[in-house]
Amino acid sequence: LEDGSYVITDPNGQYSLYGLSPGIHVLKVDEHTLPEGVELIVNSQAQAGDPDSRFVDLTPGDFHRADFVAACPQPVERTVTRCPEPRPATPKTRTQVVEPEREVRQCEDRPVRKTRTTTVTRNIGNAIAPVHFDSGKADIPSDYAAKLNQLIQLTKDKQNVRFRFVGHTDNQRLKPETKARFGTNQGLSEARASEVAQYVLSKLHIQSKVQVEGKGETQPVASNDTPQGMAQNRRVELLMLYDEPRQETYTEMQQSCTTQTIPAKTVITVDDSGSDDLRQPCEIRKITETSPVGERILARHLRQTQGWGSEVERIDPANTGNLKNLARLADKNGDISNGLLEAYDNQVREHQENFAREQAQVEQTKTPQAPDPKEAVKTLTKEQGKAGTWLWPLDDTSLDGRFMVVVRAGLSPALSVNGKEISSSQLGEQIENKSAGSQVMAWYGVELEEGENTVKVTAKDTFGNERVLAERVFKRPSSGVAIEMKVDGTLQADSGQSTVPVHIRVLDRNGYPARGAYYLTLEASDGMWAEPDIQDKVPGHQVKVTNGERTVHLRSSAQSGLVKLRASTGELVADADVSQVAEMRPLVAVGLLDLRAHKGYRKGYENLGLIMLDKDEQDIEVNGRAAIFMKGRVRGDMHLTMAYDSEKDKETELLRDIDPEKYYQVYGDSSIRGFEAQSRSPLYLKLEKERHSLMWGDYVTDNEAPSADIAKSSRTLTGLNGIYDNGTTRVQFFGAETDNPRAYVELRGNGTAMQYQLQDVP
């Protein structure tokens, strides 16, 4: 809407907005959030020719329906040329292949703008002042006959004119003679309406459709306690309807085809050796490709009507992966989140499992595997054996107690750890490569002490001297005593379309990645985790960390700002922060300009509900409203959010929190209602660049400081707020003029309970 209110539809495209003020609003669809291939079309005059937006005229205490219609996705035709493989020619033959002349027809759809005439029905309520009658009478007073003649001027140049006459009475009992003639007040009201209808039609001399109704005493416009009020209730109201032709322009797709003549070709092939091939003519044909959007719509329809499984549904990670966060956002805004958590359980789990499988495959390719000695010996070199090359472990950490090394051939080496020789029974393989003069040896189940261990491979030479063939210091991790979290970069606030990797390490007392499996609970103040919850019955998001290292991914939300992360298991806790920066999305704007003017006041303005502000005022009075909301990328890498409303209520609540108890809950959809431009002043403006921001509007000072910070100053204000954040230093400055100033006063105790006086206070 033009005030910054927005709603996210449920998976069926349904939505509801409540808590809106009566009057004219503008509702616009954000094209950035539409699925690829979806195009909206005009289906109502309220759209004013724009398929993406429409006017919404809200009546106090009433509902209003605003639909947006998308065109059915059309299949796409394209031309495909297929050339078969050359056909082997007969040896020592001369073959002549002639391609006849042929025509190739290519067609494409092009938009053509056309004009058509439509009919719009207009209505004039109370085209003239209501006809008032004497008590118990159905005769038109003579002074009203002239006013009824005004209809003749109104019907000129009008097409298909229709009238509706509605008669009314006061609540007084009918006199005997009146009752004998009309029966009841209902009959009297119908007689009055018929009398006026006959008079009008006799004067107009045209064929018009007439509807006559009587309401009796059920719809008074004034109190029946006074003669003046009863006189106003004895009336006949007139409503005139007519058709007005209207020219409108629309776009229609027309097929444009071109025909190309391909001349005949002669191919002569001479094959003296029997190795040349003959080329076959290429086949040109058209194929029809279905729209991905149409396939998704068909899949959803089949799933709902025929009970097909969820494999038919093509889940969009940008929407389904963010449902849990949307439910939390709905609760924060006082909205209704019916069905969101259930949708999260049913749909997001499938996406998370797919994501987990993809990540497992990626991690498996990254995780090194111990080489097979039987394969490794085939590629040994003399240099490897001479230098004493370790094949396993690849780095300085040993987790499995396996050691594999390449040394010179012809020796019987032994393995020792911290000076203690390992039993020969733990030697698994010893295979020589005679051509390379090297051998590969592998030991299994070698126990290391926690921390650093010196591992040596030694052998005795021909003189009986012990020689060190290979030596290295390996680390053996112990149980975890600390958790470390690290985030790479920032996260775009694009409603779940982006993720940021979060590296988690469980460290032992020596700072090495801990050995074994750990189940960590992940928490995030915003967004949601992409990996599946392996213990969904336990509060929190659980993941498994094996051998001290794991990378998880945080999916974005729609709100920019600082997101606080936490990983914990038992008494081990680690915290980290990640900045959600504004999405560099295309600029979108919606607004309205409503101007009204009138000159003086005509007789009978009280019946229209008008109030004369100045009885002597006869000049032209002009009033109106201007409102606009826009957001998106400006000037390269800057994001702008702006809202302005000339008629903004200064008494609006700070941050515009909505109390759901004040409004009737709309059941039947699980849409999310939110608000982006919170400001008590007419203007809201916010510029964002990476982590930096400058804004004018409603804000909370020091909202991201820890609750235990004794220097924290948390207030809700309307004014200027700026944040400078380069990743290491964060500075915030703000300024506002408050209605209720604060002061700090210290009073010395005097031994009493109430005998104290505040300074500078009357």
C-alpha positions in Angstrom: 0.0 0.0 0.0 1.0 3.6 -0.3 1.7 3.8 3.5 4.2 0.9 3.5 1.8 -1.8 4.6 2.4 -5.1 2.8 1.1 -8.6 2.8 2.7 -11.9 1.8 0.2 -14.3 0.3 -0.2 -17.9 1.3 0.8 -20.7 -1.1 -2.6 -20.4 -2.8 -2.2 -16.7 -3.5 -4.8 -15.6 -1.0 -4.3 -12.7 1.4 -6.1 -10.4 3.8 -5.3 -7.0 5.2 -6.9 -5.5 8.3 -6.5 -2.4 10.4 -6.8 0.0 7.4 -8.4 3.4 7.6 -11.5 4.1 5.4 -10.9 6.0 2.2 -9.0 5.5 -1.0 -5.8 3.4 -1.1 -3.6 2.0 -3.8 -2.6 -1.7 -3.7 0.3 -2.8 -5.9 1.9 -6.2 -6.6 5.7 -6.3 -6.2 6.8 -7.8 -9.6 10.1 -8.7 -8.0 8.3 -11.4 -5.9 6.3 -12.9 -8.8 7.5 -16.3 -10.2 9.3 -16.2 -13.4 6.9 -16.3 -16.4 3.9 -14.9 -14.6 2.3 -11.9 -16.2 -0.7 -10.0 -14.7 -3.5 -8.7 -16.8 -6.1 -6.0 -16.3 -9.5 -7.4 -15.0 -11.1 -4.4 -13.4 -11.7 -0.7 -13.9 -10.1 0.0 -10.5 -6.8 -0.9 -12.0 -6.9 2.1 -14.3 -5.2 0.1 -17.1 -2.2 -1.0 -14.9 -2.3 -4.8 -14.3 0.1 -4.5 -11.3 -1.9 -2.0 -9.2 -5.4 -1.0 -8.4 -7.4 1.5 -6.3 -9.1 0.3 -3.2 -12.0 2.4 -1.8 -12.7 1.2 1.7 -16.1 1.9 3.3 -16.2 2.1 7.2 -17.2 -1.2 8.7 -17.2 -3.1 5.4 -15.1 -5.6 3.5 -13.5 -5.0 0.1 -12.2 -7.5 -2.3 -9.2 -6.8 -4.5 -8.1 -9.5 -7.0 -5.1 -9.6 -9.3 -5.3 -12.0 -12.3 -2.5 -13.6 -14.1 -2.6 -14.7 -17.7 -2.4 -18.5 -18.3 1.2 -19.3 -19.3 1.4 -20.0 -23.1 3.7 -22.7 -24.6 6.7 -21.4 -26.6 7.4 -22.6 -30.1 11.0 -22.8 -31.5 12.6 -24.2 -34.6 15.1 -27.1 -34.2 17.5 -28.3 -36.8 18.7 -31.9 -36.6 21.4 -33.1 -38.9 22.0 -36.9 -38.8 25.5 -38.4 -38.8 27.1 -38.8 -42.2 26.3 -42.2 -43.9 29.2 -44.3 -44.9 29.6 -44.4 -48.6 30.1 -47.5 -50.8 33.9 -48.0 -51.5 35.0 -46.9 -55.0 31.7 -45.4 -55.9 30.6 -42.0 -57.1 27.4 -40.9 -55.5 25.4 -37.7 -56.3 22.9 -36.6 -53.6 20.5 -33.8 -54.6 18.6 -31.8 -52.0 15.4 -30.5 -53.6 14.2 -26.9 -53.1 12.1 -26.5 -50.0 10.4 -23.8 -48.0 11.0 -23.2 -44.3 8.3 -21.4 -42.4 9.1 -19.6 -39.2 6.5 -18.0 -36.9 6.6 -15.9 -33.8 4.1 -14.1 -31.6 4.2 -10.4 -31.5 2.2 -8.0 -29.3 -0.3 -5.8 -31.2 -2.1 -2.9 -29.5 -5.8 -2.6 -30.3 -8.7 -0.4 -29.1 -12.1 -1.6 -28.1 -15.3 0.0 -26.7 -16.7 -1.1 -23.4 -19.6 0.1 -21.4 -19.4 1.4 -17.9 -22.4 1.8 -15.7 -22.6 5.0 -13.8 -25.1 5.9 -11.0 -26.3 9.2 -9.6 -27.6 8.7 -6.1 -30.2 11.3 -5.0 -29.9 13.0 -8.4 -32.4 15.6 -7.0 -33.5 16.2 -3.5 -35.9 13.6 -2.0 -39.6 14.2 -2.6 -41.3 14.8 0.8 -45.1 14.2 1.4 -47.7 15.3 3.8 -48.7 12.9 6.5 -50.9 10.0 5.2 -50.7 11.4 1.6 -49.2 9.9 -1.6 -49.7 13.0 -3.8 -46.7 14.9 -5.1 -46.6 18.4 -3.6 -46.7 21.1 -6.2 -43.5 22.7 -5.1 -41.6 19.4 -5.9 -43.0 19.1 -9.4 -40.5 21.7 -10.7 -37.6 19.8 -9.1 -38.7 16.6 -10.7 -38.5 18.3 -14.1 -34.7 18.7 -13.5 -34.4 15.0 -14.5 -35.1 15.9 -18.0 -31.8 17.8 -18.3 -29.9 15.0 -16.5 -31.1 12.3 -19.0 -30.0 14.1 -22.1 -27.3 12.3 -24.0 -27.5 9.4 -21.6 -27.8 5.8 -22.8 -29.9 3.0 -21.3 -31.3 5.2 -18.5 -32.8 3.3 -15.5 -34.5 4.7 -12.4 -35.0 3.3 -8.9 -37.6 4.9 -6.6 -37.6 4.1 -2.9 -40.5 5.3 -0.7 -40.4 5.9 3.0 -42.8 6.9 5.8 -42.6 7.9 9.5 -43.5 5.5 12.3 -47.0 7.0 13.1 -50.1 4.8 13.0 -52.2 5.4 9.9 -55.6 7.1 10.1 -58.6 5.0 9.3 -59.2 6.5 5.9 -55.4 6.2 5.1 -55.3 2.6 6.4 -58.4 1.8 4.3 -56.6 3.1 1.2 -53.0 1.9 1.7 -53.3 -0.8 4.4 -49.9 -0.3 6.2 -46.9 2.1 6.1 -45.3 -0.3 3.7 -48.2 0.1 1.3 -48.1 3.9 1.7 -44.4 4.0 0.9 -44.9 1.9 -2.2 -47.7 4.1 -3.3 -45.5 7.2 -2.9 -42.7 5.6 -4.9 -45.2 4.6 -7.7 -46.7 8.1 -7.8 -43.2 9.7 -8.3 -42.2 7.0 -10.9 -45.4 7.6 -13.0 -44.9 11.4 -12.9 -41.2 11.1 -14.0 -41.9 8.7 -16.8 -44.8 10.7 -18.1 -42.6 13.8 -18.3 -39.6 12.2 -19.9 -41.4 10.4 -22.7 -38.6 7.8 -22.9 -38.5 4.1 -22.5 -36.7 3.4 -19.2 -36.5 0.6 -16.8 -38.0 1.5 -13.5 -37.7 -0.3 -10.1 -40.1 0.8 -7.4 -39.6 -0.2 -3.7 -41.1 0.7 -0.4 -39.3 0.6 2.9 -42.1 1.8 5.2 -40.8 3.2 8.4 -37.6 1.0 8.6 -35.0 3.5 7.3 -35.6 6.9 8.9 -33.1 9.7 8.2 -34.2 11.7 11.3 -35.8 11.1 14.6 -39.6 10.5 14.6 -39.9 12.2 18.0 -40.4 15.7 16.4 -42.7 16.9 13.6 -39.7 18.1 11.7 -38.0 14.7 11.8 -41.2 12.9 10.8 -41.5 15.3 7.8 -38.0 14.4 6.7 -38.8 10.7 6.9 -41.9 11.0 4.6 -39.9 10.9 1.4 -39.2 9.2 -1.9 -35.5 8.9 -2.9 -34.5 8.6 -6.6 -31.4 6.8 -8.0 -30.6 7.1 -11.7 -28.3 4.7 -13.6 -27.0 5.0 -17.2 -24.4 3.4 -19.4 -21.4 5.3 -20.6 -19.2 4.1 -23.5 -15.5 3.9 -22.9 -12.5 3.4 -25.1 -9.7 1.2 -23.8 -6.5 0.0 -25.3 -5.3 -3.6 -24.9 -2.5 -5.8 -26.1 -3.2 -8.9 -28.2 -0.6 -11.5 -29.3 -0.7 -12.1 -33.1 1.3 -14.7 -35.0 3.6 -13.4 -37.6 5.1 -15.9 -40.1 7.8 -15.7 -42.7 8.6 -18.2 -45.4 12.1 -18.7 -46.6 12.9 -20.6 -49.8 16.1 -22.8 -49.6 17.4 -23.4 -53.1 18.3 -26.9 -54.2 21.8 -28.3 -53.4 23.8 -30.9 -55.2 26.4 -32.8 -53.3 28.9 -35.0 -55.2 31.0 -37.4 -53.2 33.9 -39.3 -54.7 35.1 -42.2 -52.6 38.2 -43.9 -54.0 39.4 -45.4 -50.7 36.1 -46.4 -49.3 36.6 -44.0 -46.2 34.6 -41.0 -47.3 31.1 -40.5 -45.9 27.9 -39.1 -47.4 26.1 -36.2 -45.7 22.4 -36.6 -45.1 20.0 -33.6 -45.4 19.1 -31.8 -42.1 15.6 -32.0 -40.7 14.0 -28.7 -39.6 11.0 -28.9 -37.4 9.2 -27.0 -34.7 8.8 -28.1 -31.1 6.6 -26.7 -28.4 8.1 -26.1 -25.0 5.7 -25.9 -22.0 6.1 -23.0 -19.5 7.7 -24.0 -16.2 5.0 -21.9 -14.5 2.3 -23.8 -16.2 3.8 -27.1 -15.1 3.9 -25.9 -11.5 0.2 -24.9 -11.7 -0.7 -28.3 -13.2 1.3 -30.1 -10.6 -0.4 -28.3 -7.8 -3.8 -29.0 -9.4 -3.1 -32.7 -9.7 -1.8 -32.9 -6.2 -5.0 -31.3 -4.8 -7.6 -33.0 -7.0 -6.0 -36.5 -7.5 -4.0 -36.9 -4.3 -0.6 -37.0 -6.0 2.4 -37.0 -3.7 4.7 -34.1 -2.9 7.1 -35.2 -5.6 4.8 -33.4 -8.1 5.1 -30.2 -6.2 8.0 -28.0 -7.2 8.9 -26.3 -4.0 10.4 -22.9 -4.2 13.2 -22.5 -1.6 12.7 -18.7 -1.5 9.2 -19.1 -0.2 8.8 -22.4 1.6 12.2 -22.2 3.3 11.2 -19.0 5.0 7.8 -20.1 6.4 9.0 -20.5 9.9 10.6 -17.1 9.9 7.4 -15.6 8.4 5.4 -17.1 11.3 7.7 -15.5 13.8 7.4 -12.2 11.9 3.6 -12.6 12.0 3.6 -13.0 15.7 5.9 -10.0 16.1 3.5 -7.8 14.1 0.4 -9.1 15.9 -0.7 -11.0 12.8 -2.4 -14.3 12.4 -0.1 -17.2 11.5 -2.8 -20.0 11.1 -1.4 -22.8 9.1 2.2 -21.5 8.7 3.9 -23.8 11.1 2.0 -26.8 9.6 3.1 -25.7 6.1 6.6 -25.4 7.5 6.6 -29.0 8.8 5.1 -30.4 5.6 7.0 -28.5 2.9 10.2 -27.2 4.3 11.4 -30.6 5.5 11.6 -31.9 2.0 13.6 -28.9 0.9 16.0 -29.2 3.8 16.5 -32.9 3.2 17.4 -32.2 -0.4 19.7 -29.4 0.7 21.4 -31.8 3.2 21.9 -34.4 0.6 23.5 -31.9 -1.8 25.8 -30.6 1.0 26.7 -34.1 2.0 27.8 -34.8 -1.6 29.9 -31.6 -1.6 31.5 -32.4 1.8 32.2 -35.9 0.7 34.1 -34.6 -2.3 36.0 -32.2 0.0 36.8 -34.8 2.7 40.0 -36.7 1.8 39.9 -40.5 1.8 42.9 -42.6 2.8 44.6 -44.1 -0.3 44.5 -47.8 -1.0 48.1 -49.1 -0.6 47.6 -51.6 -3.5 46.8 -48.6 -5.8 49.2 -46.2 -4.3 52.2 -48.5 -4.9 51.7 -48.3 -8.7 52.6 -44.6 -8.8 55.5 -44.6 -6.4 58.7 -42.7 -7.4 62.3 -43.1 -6.3 62.2 -39.6 -4.9 59.3 -40.4 -2.6 61.1 -43.4 -1.1 64.3 -41.5 -0.6 62.6 -38.5 1.1 60.3 -40.6 3.3 56.8 -39.3 2.2 53.7 -39.6 4.4 50.6 -40.6 2.4 48.3 -40.6 5.4 47.4 -38.5 7.4 47.5 -35.7 4.9 47.8 -33.0 7.5 49.2 -32.9 11.1 46.0 -34.3 12.7 45.4 -38.1 13.2 41.8 -39.1 13.9 41.7 -42.8 12.9 45.1 -44.2 14.1 46.1 -45.0 10.6 49.6 -44.2 9.2 50.9 -44.8 5.7 54.4 -43.9 4.5 56.7 -44.4 1.5 60.3 -45.4 2.2 63.2 -47.0 0.4 62.8 -50.7 -0.6 64.8 -53.5 0.8 64.4 -52.5 4.5 62.3 -53.7 7.4 61.2 -50.4 9.0 59.5 -50.1 12.4 57.0 -47.4 13.6 57.5 -45.7 17.0 55.3 -43.1 18.8 57.0 -40.8 21.3 60.0 -43.2 21.4 57.8 -46.3 22.0 57.9 -48.9 19.2 54.6 -50.1 17.8 54.0 -53.9 17.6 54.6 -55.4 14.2 51.1 -57.0 14.4 49.6 -53.6 13.6 51.5 -53.5 10.3 48.7 -54.0 7.7 50.5 -53.7 4.3 54.1 -53.6 3.1 54.2 -53.6 -0.7 57.3 -52.9 -2.8 57.7 -51.2 -6.2 60.9 -52.6 -7.5 61.2 -50.3 -10.5 61.0 -47.3 -8.3 63.1 -48.8 -5.5 60.4 -47.8 -3.0 57.9 -49.5 -0.8 54.6 -48.4 0.9 53.8 -49.4 4.5 50.6 -49.0 6.4 49.9 -49.3 10.2 46.4 -49.5 11.7 45.0 -48.9 15.2 47.9 -46.9 16.5 47.0 -45.1 19.8 48.3 -41.6 20.3 48.3 -39.4 23.4 46.2 -36.3 23.6 48.1 -33.3 22.1 51.3 -33.6 20.0 53.0 -36.9 19.3 56.3 -37.5 17.5 55.9 -40.4 15.0 59.0 -42.0 13.5 59.7 -44.7 10.9 63.2 -46.2 11.5 65.3 -49.1 10.1 68.8 -50.4 10.6 71.3 -50.2 7.8 73.8 -52.8 6.7 76.2 -51.7 9.5 73.5 -52.1 12.2 73.0 -48.3 12.7 69.4 -47.1 13.2 68.3 -44.7 10.5 65.2 -42.4 10.6 63.4 -42.8 7.3 60.4 -40.5 8.0 59.5 -38.3 11.0 56.6 -36.0 11.7 54.6 -34.5 14.6 50.9 -35.4 14.7 48.2 -34.1 16.9 45.5 -36.2 18.5 42.4 -34.1 19.6 40.6 -34.7 22.9 37.1 -34.0 24.0 35.7 -30.5 23.2 35.9 -27.7 25.8 34.9 -24.7 23.6 32.9 -23.8 20.5 34.0 -21.3 17.8 31.7 -19.7 15.3 32.7 -17.8 12.2 30.6 -16.2 9.5 31.8 -15.4 6.0 30.6 -12.0 4.8 27.1 -10.6 5.0 23.6 -11.8 4.1 21.2 -10.1 1.7 17.7 -9.7 3.2 15.9 -11.2 0.2 13.3 -13.4 1.9 15.2 -16.6 1.9 16.8 -16.6 -1.5 20.3 -16.2 -0.2 22.3 -18.1 2.4 25.6 -17.4 4.2 28.0 -20.2 5.4 28.5 -20.4 9.2 31.6 -22.3 10.2 31.4 -24.1 13.5 34.4 -25.7 15.3 34.4 -27.7 18.5 37.8 -27.3 20.0 39.7 -29.3 22.7 41.9 -27.8 25.4 44.8 -27.5 23.0 42.8 -25.6 20.4 42.5 -28.6 18.0 39.2 -29.7 16.4 37.7 -32.1 19.0 37.3 -35.8 18.3 34.0 -37.5 18.1 30.4 -36.5 17.4 28.6 -33.5 19.0 25.0 -32.5 18.8 24.7 -28.7 18.8 21.6 -26.5 19.2 21.6 -23.6 16.8 19.7 -20.4 17.4 19.2 -17.3 15.2 17.4 -14.0 16.0 16.2 -13.8 12.4 16.2 -16.0 9.3 16.3 -19.8 9.5 18.8 -22.6 9.1 19.0 -24.4 5.8 20.1 -27.7 7.2 17.4 -30.1 8.5 16.7 -30.4 12.2 17.8 -33.9 13.1 15.8 -33.9 16.4 12.6 -32.0 15.4 10.9 -33.1 18.6 13.5 -31.3 20.8 13.3 -27.5 21.2 15.8 -25.7 19.1 17.5 -26.6 15.8 19.8 -29.6 16.2 22.7 -30.4 14.0 25.5 -33.0 14.2 29.2 -32.0 14.2 31.7 -34.8 13.5 35.4 -34.5 14.5 35.0 -30.9 15.5 34.2 -29.1 12.3 30.9 -28.4 10.4 29.7 -25.7 8.0 26.0 -24.8 8.2 24.0 -22.2 6.3 21.7 -19.5 7.5 18.9 -18.5 5.1 18.0 -14.9 4.9 14.8 -13.1 6.0 13.2 -9.9 4.7 14.5 -7.6 7.5 17.9 -5.9 7.3 19.9 -5.5 10.5 22.1 -7.4 12.8 21.3 -11.1 13.3 22.6 -12.8 16.5 23.7 -16.5 16.2 24.3 -19.0 19.0 25.6 -22.6 19.0 25.5 -24.6 22.3 25.8 -28.0 23.7 25.6 -28.6 27.4 27.8 -25.8 29.0 29.6 -25.0 25.8 28.2 -21.8 24.1 29.5 -19.7 21.2 27.9 -16.5 19.8 28.4 -14.7 16.5 26.8 -11.9 14.6 26.0 -11.6 10.9 24.7 -8.4 9.2 21.7 -8.7 6.9 22.1 -5.9 4.4 19.3 -4.5 2.2 18.7 -6.5 -1.0 19.8 -4.7 -4.2 16.4 -5.1 -5.8 14.7 -3.1 -8.6 13.0 0.1 -7.4 9.2 -0.2 -6.8 6.9 2.7 -6.1 3.2 3.0 -5.3 1.2 6.2 -4.4 -1.8 8.3 -4.9 -2.8 12.0 -5.3 -6.3 12.8 -4.2 -7.5 16.4 -4.8 -10.9 17.8 -4.0 -12.4 21.3 -4.4 -15.8 23.0 -4.0 -17.1 26.5 -4.0 -19.7 27.5 -1.3 -22.6 25.4 -0.1 -25.8 24.8 -1.9 -29.2 24.4 -0.2 -29.8 21.0 1.2 -26.1 20.3 1.9 -27.1 19.0 5.4 -28.9 16.1 3.8 -25.6 15.0 2.3 -23.8 14.8 5.6 -21.7 18.0 5.0 -20.8 20.5 7.7 -20.3 24.2 6.9 -17.0 25.3 8.3 -17.6 28.9 7.8 -21.2 30.2 7.1 -19.7 33.3 5.3 -17.3 31.3 3.2 -18.2 31.3 -0.5 -14.7 31.0 -2.0 -13.2 27.8 -3.5 -12.0 25.4 -0.9 -9.4 22.8 -1.9 -8.2 19.8 0.2 -6.7 16.5 -0.6 -4.0 13.9 0.2 -0.7 12.9 -1.3 0.9 9.6 -0.3 3.8 7.5 -1.8 5.9 4.5 -0.8 9.0 3.3 -2.7 11.9 1.0 -2.0 14.7 -0.4 -4.1 18.2 0.2 -5.4 19.4 3.8 -6.2 22.8 5.1 -7.2 24.5 1.8 -7.7 24.8 0.0 -4.4 22.5 2.1 -2.2 19.0 1.0 -1.1 16.3 3.5 -0.5 13.1 3.0 1.5 10.8 6.1 1.5 7.2 6.8 2.5 5.3 10.1 2.7 1.7 10.8 3.7 0.4 14.4 3.9 -2.5 13.3 6.1 -0.5 11.2 8.6 -2.0 11.1 12.0 0.4 12.6 14.5 -1.1 10.4 17.3 -0.1 7.2 15.5 1.5 4.7 17.8 5.3 4.4 17.7 6.5 1.6 15.4 2.8 1.1 14.5 2.3 -2.1 16.4 -1.1 -3.7 15.6 -3.2 -5.2 18.3 -5.0 -8.2 16.7 -7.7 -8.1 19.4 -9.0 -4.8 18.0 -9.9 -6.3 14.6 -11.9 -9.2 13.4 -9.7 -12.1 12.4 -10.0 -13.2 8.8 -9.9 -17.0 8.5 -9.3 -19.0 5.4 -5.7 -17.9 4.5 -2.3 -17.9 6.1 -1.0 -14.7 4.7 1.5 -12.4 6.5 0.8 -8.8 7.2 3.7 -6.4 7.8 4.7 -2.7 7.7 8.0 -1.3 6.3 7.8 2.5 6.9 7.2 3.0 10.6 7.0 6.7 11.3 4.8 9.1 13.3 5.9 11.9 11.1 4.6 12.4 7.5 8.0 11.3 6.1 9.9 8.1 6.5 13.3 7.9 4.8 16.0 5.3 5.0 19.2 4.9 3.0 21.3 1.8 3.4 24.7 0.8 2.0 26.2 -2.5 3.2 26.1 -2.2 7.0 25.7 1.6 7.1 22.3 3.3 7.3 20.8 6.7 7.7 17.1 7.1 8.4 14.3 9.4 9.5 11.3 7.7 11.2 10.5 5.5 14.2 13.4 3.6 15.7 14.6 2.0 18.9 17.9 3.3 20.3 20.6 0.7 21.2 18.2 -2.1 20.3 21.0 -4.6 19.6 23.0 -4.1 22.8 23.0 -7.0 25.4 20.3 -6.8 28.0 22.9 -7.0 30.8 24.7 -3.9 29.4 24.4 -1.3 32.2 25.2 1.5 29.7 22.3 0.5 27.5 19.8 3.3 26.6 16.8 1.8 24.9 14.1 4.2 23.9 11.5 4.4 21.1 11.8 7.7 19.3 10.8 9.5 16.1 13.6 11.4 14.5 17.1 10.9 12.9 19.1 7.7 13.3 22.4 6.9 11.7 24.7 3.8 11.9 28.3 3.5 10.8 29.5 -0.1 10.7 32.6 -1.3 8.9 32.5 -4.8 10.4 34.9 -4.1 13.3 33.6 -0.7 14.6 30.0 0.3 15.0 28.9 3.9 15.8 25.3 5.0 16.2 24.0 8.6 16.5 20.4 9.7 16.8 18.4 12.8 17.6 14.7 13.4 18.3 12.4 15.8 20.1 10.5 13.9 22.7 7.1 14.7 24.3 8.2 13.4 27.7 11.8 14.4 28.7 13.7 12.3 31.1 15.7 13.4 34.1 17.9 11.7 36.7 17.7 12.9 40.3 19.4 11.5 43.4 17.8 12.2 46.8 19.5 11.7 50.1 17.5 9.6 52.5 16.0 11.5 55.6 14.5 8.5 57.4 11.0 9.1 56.2 8.9 7.3 53.5 7.3 10.3 51.7 8.9 13.6 52.7 10.8 14.2 49.5 10.7 17.0 47.0 11.9 16.8 43.4 14.0 19.7 42.2 12.6 22.0 39.5 9.2 20.3 39.8 6.1 22.2 41.1 
